Amino acid sequence: GSGGTIGPNFGAAITDSGAGPLVSLFNTGGALRFTGAITGTGPITIDGTTAGSSILFAGNAAISGSTGTAVSINNVAGSVGFTGTLTITNPTGSGIVIGNSIAGSSVFFTGATTITGAASPALSLNNLAGSTAFSGPLSIVNPAGTAIVIGAVPGGVTFGDVDITGLGAATGLDLTGTLGNVTFGTLDITGTGAAGSTGIDLTNAANAGAVTIANPSVIQG
């Protein structure tokens, strides 16, 4: 859908094995709720939501083998949430990219989120004046490059338990361009022992706000 103000609930399952998008929403207002399961190869793309709008994915979503970024959320003025599980497997691009939200907006993931085999970065957050939260567990498995990159996030980012496993010759958490407060409940990073692997990169992160890991965590390999 695109360019409208809508208010329906979608209870039916959405399944698509083709290359096209599973869900594509542009310049969306009103309240939109998906309660059925979403499964397929196509991406979920959201670009443009109006102030006061809400988009909620309450059912479980699984995306496997998408071309490009599996879940893209951009230009958010309302709220976008995933309360079911979100499972992303082997996209050719990033797993999740969130960018350009305004103050007062929110993007949140309360269910378990798993990203496996994504290109670099598996998760990218940048230009987020609204709040962003992964309160459910976040697992990034066998990333092809950097696992998490956080740029300018003046609205703040909050994570619950984060596990990065199978990290090769790349970076687990890149904070070199971070601006804003970032909080983790736990952050566990396990590498493969590859030369050039970095757990957390804070190089030249002069503009970073408070980066907090609240509970004991392990970085190894």
N, CA, C and O of each residue as an XYZ file, in Angstrom:
884
protein
N       0.833     -1.189      0.000
C       0.000      0.000      0.000
C       0.864      1.233      0.000
O       2.027      1.166      0.398
N       0.332      2.364     -0.435
C       1.129      3.582     -0.427
C       0.234      4.799     -0.429
O      -0.873      4.787     -0.968
N       0.749      5.865      0.195
C       0.160      7.172      0.048
C      -1.233      7.323      0.591
O      -2.038      8.028     -0.018
N      -1.570      6.691      1.721
C      -2.921      6.831      2.230
C      -2.999      6.751      3.726
O      -2.009      6.459      4.398
N      -4.204      7.016      4.262
C      -4.484      6.854      5.680
C      -5.422      5.668      5.828
O      -6.524      5.665      5.278
N      -4.978      4.651      6.579
C      -5.699      3.394      6.620
C      -5.847      2.919      8.048
O      -5.132      3.390      8.932
N      -6.768      1.989      8.294
C      -6.975      1.523      9.646
C      -7.415      0.091      9.771
O      -8.141     -0.228     10.713
N      -7.014     -0.812      8.859
C      -7.501     -2.188      8.956
C      -6.606     -3.088      9.795
O      -5.470     -2.748     10.123
N      -7.162     -4.253     10.130
C      -6.401     -5.339     10.735
C      -6.316     -6.469      9.716
O      -7.323     -6.852      9.121
N      -5.109     -7.002      9.515
C      -4.908     -8.105      8.583
C      -4.633     -9.368      9.393
O      -3.551     -9.524      9.960
N      -5.617    -10.272      9.447
C      -5.467    -11.485     10.229
C      -5.006    -12.679      9.428
O      -4.561    -13.675     10.000
N      -5.104    -12.597      8.112
C      -4.710    -13.721      7.269
C      -3.196    -13.819      7.167
O      -2.489    -12.817      7.276
N      -2.705    -15.036      6.956
C      -1.274    -15.223      6.744
C      -0.882    -14.655      5.383
O      -1.665    -14.693      4.434
N       0.345    -14.127      5.300
C       0.899    -13.623      4.046
C       2.085    -14.500      3.689
O       3.047    -14.593      4.451
N       2.017    -15.149      2.521
C       3.083    -16.044      2.084
C       3.415    -15.744      0.639
O       2.521    -15.630     -0.200
N       4.711    -15.616      0.341
C       5.128    -15.301     -1.017
C       6.553    -15.799     -1.212
O       7.456    -15.387     -0.484
N       6.764    -16.673     -2.176
C       8.098    -17.196     -2.458
C       8.777    -16.469     -3.607
O       9.883    -16.835     -4.003
N       8.130    -15.445     -4.146
C       8.708    -14.687     -5.258
C       9.666    -13.613     -4.784
O       9.900    -13.444     -3.588
N      10.216    -12.890     -5.752
C      11.224    -11.874     -5.434
C      10.613    -10.564     -4.955
O      11.322     -9.728     -4.395
N       9.323    -10.367     -5.161
C       8.684     -9.120     -4.778
C       8.550     -8.988     -3.275
O       8.775     -9.954     -2.547
N       8.182     -7.792     -2.792
C       8.098     -7.570     -1.343
C       6.942     -8.340     -0.705
O       5.883     -8.512     -1.308
N       7.166     -8.796      0.519
C       6.088     -9.379      1.307
C       5.124     -8.291      1.762
O       3.907     -8.432      1.644
N       5.685     -7.210      2.283
C       4.888     -6.058      2.702
C       5.639     -4.808      2.269
O       6.832     -4.675      2.542
N       4.955     -3.900      1.602
C       5.566     -2.658      1.144
C       4.617     -1.512      1.458
O       3.508     -1.458      0.927
N       5.047     -0.598      2.318
C       4.196      0.505      2.765
C       4.943      1.824      2.585
O       6.086      1.963      3.022
N       4.293      2.785      1.942
C       4.905      4.077      1.697
C       3.950      5.192      2.131
O       2.763      5.158      1.805
N       4.467      6.177      2.864
C       3.697      7.356      3.265
C       2.366      6.960      3.905
O       1.290      7.352      3.453
N       2.479      6.175      4.965
C       1.313      5.551      5.576
C       0.857      6.312      6.816
O       1.676      6.706      7.646
N      -0.455      6.517      6.936
C      -1.045      7.109      8.127
C      -2.058      6.158      8.730
O      -2.324      5.090      8.178
N      -2.630      6.549      9.878
C      -3.624      5.714     10.528
C      -3.000      4.568     11.287
O      -1.817      4.602     11.625
N      -3.815      3.536     11.557
C      -3.364      2.373     12.312
C      -3.489      1.138     11.439
O      -4.538      0.878     10.851
N      -2.407      0.384     11.364
C      -2.360     -0.807     10.523
C      -1.776     -1.943     11.351
O      -0.707     -1.797     11.943
N      -2.478     -3.081     11.396
C      -2.080     -4.189     12.266
C      -2.089     -5.497     11.485
O      -3.091     -5.857     10.868
N      -0.958     -6.205     11.520
C      -0.842     -7.518     10.897
C      -0.784     -8.563     12.016
O       0.172     -8.590     12.791
N      -1.797     -9.413     12.099
C      -1.823    -10.425     13.158
C      -1.503    -11.827     12.646
O      -1.201    -12.717     13.442
N      -1.563    -12.036     11.336
C      -1.235    -13.338     10.769
C       0.259    -13.497     10.561
O       1.012    -12.524     10.609
N       0.679    -14.728     10.331
C       2.091    -15.007     10.061
C       2.473    -14.454      8.689
O       1.661    -14.428      7.764
N       3.733    -14.011      8.578
C       4.273    -13.499      7.326
C       5.501    -14.330      6.984
O       6.445    -14.399      7.771
N       5.490    -14.966      5.805
C       6.560    -15.890      5.444
C       6.889    -15.751      3.973
O       5.985    -15.703      3.138
N       8.176    -15.684      3.641
C       8.559    -15.655      2.239
C       9.968    -15.175      2.033
O      10.742    -15.051      2.982
N      10.307    -14.898      0.764
C      11.645    -14.438      0.406
C      11.706    -12.924      0.234
O      12.771    -12.318      0.353
N      10.560    -12.324     -0.047
C      10.548    -10.885     -0.294
C      10.751    -10.096      0.976
O      10.519    -10.617      2.067
N      11.177     -8.853      0.863
C      11.437     -8.034      2.046
C      10.170     -7.409      2.618
O       9.104     -7.433      2.003
N      10.322     -6.853      3.804
C       9.337     -5.955      4.408
C       9.926     -4.556      4.330
O      10.989     -4.292      4.892
N       9.238     -3.665      3.636
C       9.750     -2.315      3.411
C       8.733     -1.290      3.885
O       7.577     -1.311      3.464
N       9.168     -0.393      4.763
C       8.322      0.696      5.248
C       9.087      1.988      5.029
O      10.191      2.151      5.548
N       8.514      2.906      4.267
C       9.192      4.167      3.973
C       8.178      5.303      4.060
O       7.407      5.542      3.132
N       8.198      5.995      5.193
C       7.315      7.129      5.387
C       6.086      6.770      6.197
O       5.192      6.081      5.704
N       6.034      7.238      7.451
C       4.813      7.125      8.253
C       4.525      8.486      8.861
O       5.448      9.233      9.188
N       3.246      8.810      9.013
C       2.862     10.130      9.508
C       2.836     10.156     11.036
O       2.750      9.113     11.684
N       2.910     11.351     11.593
C       2.844     11.515     13.042
C       1.530     10.957     13.562
O       0.471     11.220     12.991
N       1.592     10.187     14.641
C       0.409      9.587     15.232
C      -0.005      8.274     14.612
O      -0.932      7.631     15.106
N       0.644      7.857     13.557
C       0.294      6.590     12.917
C       0.931      5.429     13.668
O       1.854      5.616     14.461
N       0.423      4.226     13.405
C       1.013      3.031     14.011
C       0.935      1.868     13.030
O      -0.097      1.634     12.401
N       2.046      1.146     12.912
C       2.117     -0.080     12.126
C       2.621     -1.162     13.068
O       3.710     -1.044     13.631
N       1.831     -2.215     13.240
C       2.185     -3.264     14.187
C       2.149     -4.625     13.510
O       1.155     -4.999     12.887
N       3.248     -5.359     13.640
C       3.325     -6.747     13.192
C       3.220     -7.627     14.434
O       4.207     -7.848     15.137
N       2.003     -8.129     14.697
C       1.762     -8.916     15.901
C       1.962    -10.408     15.676
O       2.143    -11.157     16.637
N       1.933    -10.849     14.426
C       2.201    -12.247     14.114
C       3.683    -12.483     13.902
O       4.462    -11.534     13.819
N       4.074    -13.741     13.814
C       5.471    -14.077     13.564
C       5.811    -13.842     12.094
O       4.985    -14.065     11.208
N       7.046    -13.388     11.849
C       7.495    -13.130     10.484
C       8.798    -13.877     10.229
O       9.688    -13.888     11.080
N       8.910    -14.500      9.064
C      10.118    -15.226      8.677
C      10.448    -14.889      7.228
O       9.631    -15.097      6.330
N      11.650    -14.368      7.009
C      12.099    -13.967      5.672
C      13.380    -14.734      5.373
O      14.342    -14.658      6.137
N      13.398    -15.465      4.275
C      14.563    -16.294      3.941
C      15.013    -16.016      2.512
O      14.235    -16.144      1.567
N      16.299    -15.630      2.364
C      16.880    -15.457      1.036
C      16.422    -14.220      0.303
O      16.354    -14.230     -0.926
N      16.105    -13.156      1.014
C      15.644    -11.949      0.336
C      16.791    -11.300     -0.431
O      17.954    -11.403     -0.042
N      16.445    -10.631     -1.523
C      17.410     -9.861     -2.286
C      17.509     -8.467     -1.682
O      16.518     -7.742     -1.609
N      18.711     -8.098     -1.249
C      18.883     -6.812     -0.575
C      18.519     -6.916      0.895
O      18.571     -7.996      1.483
N      18.151     -5.790      1.483
C      17.814     -5.727      2.900
C      16.491     -6.439      3.165
O      15.518     -6.249      2.436
N      16.463     -7.261      4.217
C      15.249     -8.031      4.514
C      14.154     -7.167      5.127
O      12.993     -7.269      4.730
N      14.513     -6.313      6.096
C      13.541     -5.419      6.727
C      14.115     -4.004      6.711
O      15.154     -3.741      7.316
N      13.437     -3.106      6.021
C      13.874     -1.723      5.905
C      12.791     -0.808      6.453
O      11.641     -0.857      6.016
N      13.173      0.031      7.421
C      12.231      0.960      8.062
C      12.852      2.348      7.973
O      13.924      2.586      8.529
N      12.186      3.265      7.278
C      12.795      4.552      6.983
C      11.754      5.670      7.060
O      10.580      5.469      6.750
N      12.209      6.839      7.478
C      11.348      8.033      7.520
C      10.104      7.813      8.382
O       8.973      7.860      7.899
N      10.350      7.570      9.677
C       9.280      7.234     10.610
C       8.903      8.457     11.446
O       9.756      9.087     12.071
N       7.602      8.779     11.442
C       7.095      9.840     12.306
C       6.102      9.304     13.333
O       5.795      9.991     14.308
N       5.599      8.092     13.132
C       4.686      7.451     14.069
C       5.383      6.328     14.807
O       6.521      6.483     15.250
N       4.697      5.183     14.945
C       5.310      4.027     15.597
C       5.269      2.826     14.664
O       4.307      2.618     13.925
N       6.342      2.041     14.721
C       6.432      0.785     13.979
C       6.912     -0.272     14.957
O       7.950     -0.101     15.596
N       6.155     -1.382     15.082
C       6.524     -2.387     16.064
C       6.370     -3.804     15.561
O       5.505     -4.102     14.738
N       7.233     -4.678     16.076
C       7.155     -6.116     15.851
C       7.026     -6.780     17.216
O       7.968     -6.755     18.008
N       5.867     -7.374     17.498
C       5.682     -8.038     18.791
C       5.737     -9.555     18.678
O       5.841    -10.245     19.692
N       5.670    -10.082     17.463
C       5.904    -11.501     17.245
C       7.380    -11.754     17.022
O       8.188    -10.827     17.082
N       7.741    -13.002     16.765
C       9.126    -13.306     16.440
C       9.433    -12.837     15.022
O       8.563    -12.820     14.152
N      10.703    -12.453     14.809
C      11.171    -12.038     13.491
C      12.424    -12.842     13.185
O      13.436    -12.713     13.873
N      12.354    -13.676     12.145
C      13.467    -14.544     11.783
C      13.905    -14.220     10.362
O      13.119    -14.324      9.421
N      15.165    -13.826     10.214
C      15.715    -13.429      8.918
C      16.897    -14.345      8.610
O      17.809    -14.482      9.425
N      16.880    -14.965      7.443
C      17.908    -15.941      7.094
C      18.483    -15.640      5.713
O      17.751    -15.555      4.727
N      19.800    -15.480      5.656
C      20.570    -15.377      4.411
C      20.053    -14.339      3.416
O      19.854    -14.668      2.246
N      19.833    -13.106      3.843
C      19.555    -12.065      2.850
C      20.845    -11.701      2.121
O      21.936    -11.868      2.667
N      20.723    -11.203      0.885
C      21.924    -10.768      0.177
C      22.425     -9.425      0.688
O      23.579     -9.065      0.459
N      21.568     -8.687      1.375
C      21.956     -7.423      1.991
C      21.892     -7.526      3.502
O      22.059     -8.605      4.069
N      21.651     -6.405      4.145
C      21.543     -6.371      5.598
C      20.278     -7.090      6.059
O      19.345     -7.303      5.286
N      20.273     -7.459      7.350
C      19.077     -8.045      7.919
C      18.020     -6.997      8.206
O      16.885     -7.099      7.740
N      18.403     -5.980      8.984
C      17.487     -4.895      9.347
C      18.222     -3.568      9.212
O      19.339     -3.418      9.707
N      17.595     -2.610      8.542
C      18.111     -1.241      8.441
C      17.015     -0.293      8.899
O      15.906     -0.312      8.364
N      17.325      0.538      9.892
C      16.374      1.531     10.399
C      17.032      2.900     10.290
O      18.135      3.105     10.798
N      16.354      3.841      9.624
C      16.943      5.158      9.445
C      15.910      6.258      9.407
O      14.766      6.050      9.004
N      16.337      7.446      9.838
C      15.561      8.673      9.650
C      14.209      8.654     10.356
O      13.160      8.624      9.712
N      14.246      8.673     11.678
C      13.011      8.847     12.451
C      13.050     10.206     13.139
O      14.124     10.738     13.419
N      11.862     10.767     13.409
C      11.800     12.078     14.043
C      11.526     11.924     15.543
O      11.069     10.874     15.996
N      11.812     12.980     16.301
C      11.555     12.968     17.735
C      10.080     12.685     18.000
O       9.199     13.225     17.331
N       9.829     11.839     18.977
C       8.466     11.451     19.324
C       8.004     10.183     18.638
O       6.956      9.643     18.991
N       8.746      9.702     17.684
C       8.399      8.442     17.012
C       9.039      7.276     17.755
O       9.858      7.474     18.653
N       8.661      6.061     17.373
C       9.241      4.886     18.023
C       9.266      3.706     17.058
O       8.368      3.518     16.238
N      10.330      2.920     17.190
C      10.450      1.645     16.483
C      10.826      0.615     17.537
O      11.791      0.811     18.274
N      10.068     -0.492     17.620
C      10.322     -1.430     18.713
C      10.122     -2.872     18.270
O       9.308     -3.178     17.399
N      10.907     -3.758     18.914
C      10.862     -5.194     18.678
C      10.774     -5.867     20.037
O      11.755     -5.879     20.781
N       9.626     -6.425     20.375
C       9.461     -7.055     21.682
C       9.562     -8.571     21.626
O       9.787     -9.215     22.650
N       9.399     -9.144     20.445
C       9.592    -10.577     20.284
C      11.042    -10.904     20.013
O      11.868    -10.004     19.861
N      11.359    -12.181     19.952
C      12.721    -12.615     19.647
C      13.041    -12.311     18.187
O      12.254    -12.618     17.291
N      14.215    -11.700     17.955
C      14.669    -11.365     16.609
C      15.954    -12.130     16.325
O      16.902    -12.064     17.107
N      15.993    -12.860     15.203
C      17.174    -13.638     14.825
C      17.556    -13.296     13.394
O      16.732    -13.371     12.482
N      18.822    -12.918     13.208
C      19.349    -12.596     11.881
C      20.518    -13.543     11.617
O      21.503    -13.528     12.355
N      20.418    -14.363     10.574
C      21.446    -15.359     10.267
C      22.008    -15.130      8.873
O      21.257    -15.005      7.906
N      23.343    -15.076      8.771
C      23.999    -15.046      7.474
C      23.799    -13.781      6.677
O      23.869    -13.817      5.449
N      23.550    -12.656      7.340
C      23.299    -11.407      6.616
C      24.606    -10.788      6.131
O      25.670    -11.018      6.705
N      24.505    -10.001      5.063
C      25.630     -9.203      4.609
C      25.884     -8.080      5.619
O      25.099     -7.860      6.540
N      26.995     -7.384      5.420
C      27.411     -6.361      6.385
C      26.722     -5.034      6.115
O      26.653     -4.606      4.963
N      26.209     -4.368      7.149
C      26.042     -4.883      8.509
C      24.733     -5.659      8.644
O      23.776     -5.405      7.912
N      24.698     -6.589      9.568
C      23.464     -7.340      9.798
C      22.363     -6.428     10.331
O      21.195     -6.589      9.977
N      22.735     -5.467     11.186
C      21.786     -4.495     11.740
C      22.411     -3.114     11.651
O      23.524     -2.898     12.130
N      21.697     -2.181     11.039
C      22.182     -0.806     10.887
C      21.153      0.166     11.434
O      19.975      0.099     11.085
N      21.611      1.085     12.306
C      20.751      2.109     12.907
C      21.405      3.465     12.700
O      22.571      3.642     13.055
N      20.670      4.445     12.121
C      21.279      5.742     11.875
C      20.209      6.818     11.700
O      19.117      6.555     11.196
N      20.547      8.025     12.125
C      19.665      9.191     12.004
C      18.307      8.936     12.665
O      17.254      9.097     12.048
N      18.364      8.536     13.929
C      17.146      8.173     14.652
C      16.938      9.129     15.817
O      17.543      8.980     16.879
N      16.066     10.121     15.600
C      15.722     11.047     16.677
C      14.623     10.483     17.563
O      14.462     10.927     18.700
N      13.871      9.519     17.068
C      12.884      8.824     17.873
C      13.522      7.680     18.638
O      14.699      7.378     18.447
N      12.749      7.048     19.500
C      13.278      5.939     20.298
C      13.302      4.652     19.483
O      12.447      4.418     18.629
N      14.308      3.823     19.771
C      14.439      2.524     19.118
C      14.740      1.494     20.188
O      15.634      1.700     21.008
N      14.005      0.384     20.195
C      14.187     -0.601     21.264
C      14.055     -2.015     20.736
O      13.117     -2.343     20.011
N      15.023     -2.853     21.118
C      14.945     -4.295     20.930
C      14.852     -4.908     22.318
O      15.852     -5.376     22.861
N      13.662     -4.906     22.892
C      13.510     -5.416     24.249
C      13.461     -6.931     24.289
O      13.792     -7.533     25.311
N      13.052     -7.557     23.192
C      13.145     -9.008     23.076
C      14.570     -9.414     22.763
O      15.372     -8.568     22.368
N      14.910    -10.688     22.928
C      16.280    -11.127     22.638
C      16.628    -10.948     21.169
O      15.815    -11.209     20.282
N      17.868    -10.494     20.929
C      18.372    -10.302     19.565
C      19.561    -11.226     19.355
O      20.540    -11.161     20.098
N      19.480    -12.087     18.346
C      20.566    -13.005     18.011
C      21.026    -12.731     16.588
O      20.222    -12.716     15.656
N      22.325    -12.515     16.431
C      22.926    -12.359     15.108
C      23.913    -13.493     14.928
O      24.890    -13.601     15.669
N      23.656    -14.341     13.942
C      24.387    -15.599     13.775
C      25.144    -15.578     12.450
O      24.564    -15.286     11.405
N      26.437    -15.889     12.496
C      27.274    -16.013     11.300
C      27.139    -14.828     10.350
O      26.859    -15.017      9.167
N      27.334    -13.609     10.851
C      27.253    -12.455      9.945
C      28.382    -12.506      8.921
O      29.493    -12.928      9.238
N      28.093    -12.071      7.681
C      29.108    -12.070      6.635
C      30.132    -10.960      6.843
O      31.225    -11.010      6.277
N      29.787     -9.962      7.647
C      30.693     -8.861      7.963
C      30.374     -8.341      9.348
O      30.175     -9.119     10.281
N      30.323     -7.032      9.482
C      30.009     -6.414     10.758
C      28.591     -6.779     11.192
O      27.672     -6.828     10.374
N      28.427     -7.033     12.494
C      27.110     -7.439     12.989
C      26.194     -6.240     13.212
O      25.087     -6.209     12.675
N      26.634     -5.253     13.991
C      25.787     -4.107     14.338
C      26.578     -2.819     14.119
O      27.704     -2.685     14.599
N      25.988     -1.879     13.396
C      26.547     -0.539     13.224
C      25.531      0.472     13.747
O      24.367      0.453     13.346
N      25.968      1.345     14.636
C      25.088      2.375     15.199
C      25.682      3.737     14.897
O      26.816      4.025     15.280
N      24.920      4.576     14.210
C      25.365      5.914     13.864
C      24.746      6.955     14.790
O      24.799      6.814     16.012
N      24.156      8.005     14.206
C      23.530      9.062     14.988
C      22.169      8.597     15.488
O      21.254      8.360     14.698
N      22.043      8.467     16.812
C      20.788      7.991     17.416
C      20.443      8.891     18.612
O      20.429      8.425     19.751
N      20.166     10.172     18.358
C      19.887     11.080     19.478
C      18.656     10.688     20.288
O      18.526     11.096     21.442
N      17.751      9.904     19.703
C      16.588      9.435     20.441
C      16.888      8.280     21.380
O      16.048      7.906     22.197
N      18.076      7.719     21.266
C      18.485      6.620     22.141
C      18.073      5.262     21.603
O      17.042      5.117     20.946
N      18.914      4.260     21.902
C      18.642      2.882     21.502
C      18.787      2.000     22.731
O      19.758      2.116     23.478
N      17.811      1.112     22.938
C      17.831      0.193     24.066
C      17.737     -1.236     23.564
O      16.860     -1.574     22.769
N      18.657     -2.074     24.041
C      18.635     -3.499     23.727
C      18.425     -4.294     25.010
O      18.841     -3.867     26.087
N      17.776     -5.455     24.891
C      17.733     -6.409     25.986
C      18.962     -7.287     25.929
O      20.081     -6.796     26.080
N      18.777     -8.570     25.714
C      19.887     -9.515     25.610
C      20.300     -9.658     24.146
O      19.477     -9.974     23.286
N      21.582     -9.421     23.874
C      22.109     -9.502     22.513
C      23.190    -10.565     22.460
O      24.121    -10.555     23.266
N      23.066    -11.489     21.502
C      24.072    -12.526     21.278
C      24.527    -12.465     19.833
O      23.719    -12.569     18.910
N      25.829    -12.295     19.644
C      26.433    -12.327     18.318
C      27.354    -13.541     18.283
O      28.294    -13.623     19.074
N      27.103    -14.478     17.384
C      27.909    -15.700     17.312
C      28.411    -15.923     15.893
O      27.790    -15.483     14.925
N      29.544    -16.613     15.779
C      30.100    -16.907     14.467
C      30.707    -15.699     13.786
O      30.757    -15.649     12.557
N      31.181    -14.701     14.571
C      31.773    -13.491     13.991
C      33.129    -13.828     13.377
O      33.996    -14.390     14.046
N      33.310    -13.485     12.110
C      34.572    -13.729     11.426
C      35.503    -12.539     11.525
O      35.594    -11.903     12.574
N      36.200    -12.234     10.432
C      37.185    -11.148     10.411
C      36.477     -9.814     10.213
O      36.667     -9.140      9.201
N      35.670     -9.450     11.181
C      34.872     -8.223     11.105
C      34.632     -7.725     12.529
O      35.289     -8.174     13.468
N      33.696     -6.803     12.684
C      33.423     -6.166     13.975
C      32.063     -6.593     14.487
O      31.090     -6.628     13.732
N      31.993     -6.919     15.776
C      30.712     -7.272     16.371
C      29.816     -6.068     16.539
O      28.658     -6.093     16.121
N      30.340     -5.001     17.154
C      29.573     -3.773     17.412
C      30.426     -2.577     17.016
O      31.460     -2.313     17.631
N      29.993     -1.856     15.992
C      30.724     -0.691     15.484
C      30.075      0.576     16.042
O      28.956      0.938     15.678
N      30.817      1.243     16.941
C      30.340      2.483     17.554
C      31.174      3.681     17.116
O      31.130      4.730     17.759
N      31.932      3.540     16.036
C      32.857      4.599     15.642
C      32.130      5.878     15.220
O      32.696      6.966     15.321
N      30.907      5.764     14.758
C      30.154      6.945     14.343
C      28.945      7.229     15.213
O      28.037      7.953     14.803
N      28.927      6.665     16.409
C      27.737      6.761     17.252
C      27.591      8.142     17.884
O      28.561      8.712     18.382
N      26.383      8.668     17.860
C      26.014      9.885     18.572
C      24.686      9.611     19.269
O      23.656      9.459     18.612
N      24.710      9.546     20.602
C      23.494      9.241     21.347
C      23.742      8.147     22.357
O      24.809      7.533     22.372
N      22.757      7.903     23.201
C      22.883      6.911     24.265
C      22.429      5.535     23.793
O      21.383      5.387     23.160
N      23.242      4.534     24.116
C      22.963      3.152     23.721
C      23.091      2.270     24.955
O      24.101      2.323     25.656
N      22.069      1.457     25.226
C      22.068      0.606     26.415
C      21.797     -0.844     26.024
O      20.892     -1.134     25.241
N      22.596     -1.744     26.581
C      22.407     -3.182     26.397
C      22.111     -3.815     27.748
O      22.730     -3.460     28.751
N      21.161     -4.758     27.779
C      21.001     -5.577     28.968
C      22.203     -6.486     29.115
O      22.872     -6.469     30.148
N      22.484     -7.281     28.092
C      23.719     -8.045     27.972
C      24.195     -7.957     26.538
O      23.399     -7.737     25.625
N      25.507     -8.132     26.333
C      26.083     -8.167     24.995
C      27.159     -9.247     24.985
O      28.257     -9.040     25.501
N      26.844    -10.397     24.399
C      27.777    -11.510     24.307
C      28.197    -11.690     22.855
O      27.352    -11.813     21.968
N      29.511    -11.704     22.616
C      30.047    -11.809     21.262
C      31.019    -12.982     21.217
O      31.961    -13.047     22.006
N      30.788    -13.905     20.293
C      31.666    -15.070     20.121
C      32.166    -15.102     18.693
O      31.377    -15.158     17.749
N      33.493    -15.065     18.535
C      34.095    -15.090     17.215
C      34.567    -16.471     16.819
O      34.537    -17.413     17.612
N      35.006    -16.571     15.570
C      35.515    -17.835     15.049
C      37.018    -17.957     15.224
O      37.597    -18.991     14.890
N      37.662    -16.911     15.745
C      39.112    -16.899     15.874
C      39.813    -16.350     14.658
O      41.037    -16.434     14.564
N      39.067    -15.790     13.720
C      39.656    -15.248     12.499
C      40.486    -14.010     12.798
O      40.116    -13.193     13.641
N      41.616    -13.874     12.098
C      42.443    -12.684     12.242
C      41.660    -11.456     11.802
O      40.933    -11.499     10.810
N      41.810    -10.355     12.546
C      41.113     -9.124     12.209
C      39.755     -8.971     12.848
O      39.058     -7.988     12.596
N      39.367     -9.925     13.671
C      38.068     -9.842     14.343
C      38.143     -8.857     15.505
O      39.111     -8.856     16.267
N      37.110     -8.013     15.636
C      37.031     -7.022     16.710
C      35.679     -7.138     17.388
O      34.645     -7.143     16.720
N      35.678     -7.231     18.716
C      34.413     -7.332     19.428
C      33.632     -6.040     19.395
O      32.512     -6.001     18.886
N      34.217     -4.969     19.938
C      33.588     -3.647     19.962
C      34.600     -2.633     19.463
O      35.722     -2.585     19.969
N      34.232     -1.824     18.486
C      35.119     -0.808     17.918
C      34.617      0.571     18.312
O      33.536      0.996     17.906
N      35.434      1.269     19.121
C      35.125      2.629     19.561
C      36.114      3.636     18.978
O      36.232      4.744     19.502
N      36.818      3.287     17.923
C      37.830      4.152     17.341
C      37.249      5.507     16.947
O      36.284      5.587     16.187
N      37.848      6.565     17.473
C      37.441      7.946     17.153
C      35.980      8.238     17.480
O      35.358      9.094     16.850
N      35.441      7.537     18.453
C      34.029      7.743     18.811
C      33.896      8.909     19.787
O      33.381      8.748     20.894
N      34.361     10.073     19.369
C      34.393     11.235     20.260
C      33.010     11.791     20.545
O      32.811     12.453     21.563
N      32.054     11.536     19.667
C      30.716     12.116     19.823
C      29.722     11.172     20.470
O      28.553     11.521     20.636
N      30.173      9.976     20.838
C      29.253      9.012     21.435
C      28.721      9.522     22.766
O      29.419     10.214     23.507
N      27.454      9.164     23.060
C      26.905      9.456     24.381
C      27.296      8.349     25.338
O      28.407      7.824     25.266
N      26.402      7.998     26.219
C      26.671      6.925     27.171
C      26.362      5.585     26.524
O      25.246      5.349     26.062
N      27.363      4.709     26.494
C      27.172      3.336     26.019
C      27.247      2.443     27.242
O      28.290      2.360     27.891
N      26.144      1.771     27.563
C      26.034      1.018     28.807
C      25.716     -0.442     28.525
O      24.802     -0.753     27.761
N      26.477     -1.335     29.150
C      26.150     -2.761     29.170
C      25.821     -3.088     30.624
O      26.709     -3.148     31.474
N      24.537     -3.297     30.899
C      24.062     -3.292     32.279
C      24.463     -4.526     33.063
O      24.634     -4.446     34.280
N      24.618     -5.663     32.404
C      24.867     -6.924     33.108
C      26.111     -7.614     32.576
O      26.552     -7.318     31.466
N      26.686     -8.531     33.351
C      27.902     -9.219     32.908
C      27.723     -9.853     31.533
O      26.707    -10.486     31.247
N      28.739     -9.666     30.691
C      28.693    -10.146     29.310
C      30.052    -10.717     28.944
O      31.038    -10.478     29.641
N      30.110    -11.475     27.847
C      31.332    -12.160     27.453
C      31.656    -11.843     26.003
O      30.791    -11.915     25.131
N      32.932    -11.486     25.752
C      33.438    -11.324     24.384
C      34.609    -12.286     24.248
O      35.585    -12.186     24.992
N      34.518    -13.222     23.297
C      35.566    -14.229     23.160
C      35.701    -14.678     21.716
O      34.795    -14.515     20.898
N      36.886    -15.261     21.427
C      37.119    -15.804     20.105
C      37.633    -14.803     19.130
O      37.871    -15.138     17.970
